[in-house]
Every structure is written in structure tokens, then in C-alpha cells.
């Protein structure tokens, strides 16, 4: 059984998501689903806005 190597899109989306999580712009608990959605090209502008808004709201709650 051979494992297929990750595609360039998967590699890039993993890199991007990890950096955005580190910056507090995406939620770590949604990491895998975000990587899949970005890697497949399914992430729309409104999805980005929603994810960033939710991450920032969660970050503010943690900061208090």
C-alpha cells in the first residue's frame, strides 16, 4: 500500500493555516478542516472573514 505524497496545494495550505493560527487569526481547533477547505479551493471570501472574526472573538475572551 503506497501513501500518496501531499499535493502542492495541501503543503501550502498547511503552511498558511499554521502561520495564521500562530498569529491568532484562525482557530486551532478548526485546523484540519481549514487545511482541507483551503487546499481544495473551497474557501470563499466570506468564509475567511467568518473564521477570522470567530478567532478574534475567541482570542478576546481568552485575554480577559
C-alpha positions in Angstrom: 0.0 0.0 0.0 1.5 3.3 -1.1 0.8 6.6 0.5 0.5 9.4 -2.0 2.6 12.5 -1.2 0.7 15.7 -0.3 -0.1 17.9 -3.2 1.5 21.4 -3.5 -1.9 22.8 -2.6 -2.0 20.7 0.6 1.5 21.7 1.5 0.9 25.4 1.0 -2.5 25.4 2.8 -0.9 23.6 5.8 1.8 26.2 5.9 -0.6 29.1 5.6 -3.0 27.8 8.2 -0.3 27.1 10.7 1.0 30.7 10.4 -2.4 32.2 10.7 -3.2 30.1 13.8 0.1 31.3 15.3 -0.9 34.9 14.5 -4.3 34.4 16.3 -6.2 34.8 13.0 -7.6 31.3 12.8 -8.8 28.9 15.4 -6.5 25.9 16.2 -9.5 23.6 16.8 -10.5 24.0 13.1 -7.0 23.4 11.7 -7.6 20.2 9.8 -10.9 21.3 8.2 -9.5 24.7 7.2 -6.5 23.0 5.6 -8.8 20.7 3.6 -11.1 23.6 2.6 -8.2 25.9 1.5 -6.3 23.1 -0.2 -9.3 22.2 -2.3 -10.0 25.8 -3.2 -13.3 25.8 -1.4 -12.6 28.8 0.9 -14.5 31.9 -0.2 -14.1 35.5 1.0 -17.0 35.3 3.4 -15.5 32.1 4.9 -12.2 33.8 5.5 -14.0 36.8 7.2 -16.1 34.5 9.4 -13.1 32.4 10.5 -11.0 35.5 11.3 -13.9 37.1 13.2 -14.5 33.9 15.2 -10.8 33.6 16.0 -10.5 37.2 17.1 -13.6 36.8 19.3 -12.2 33.7 20.9 -8.8 35.4 21.4 -10.5 38.4 23.2 -12.4 36.0 25.5 -9.1 34.2 26.4 -7.4 37.6 27.0 -9.9 38.7 29.6 
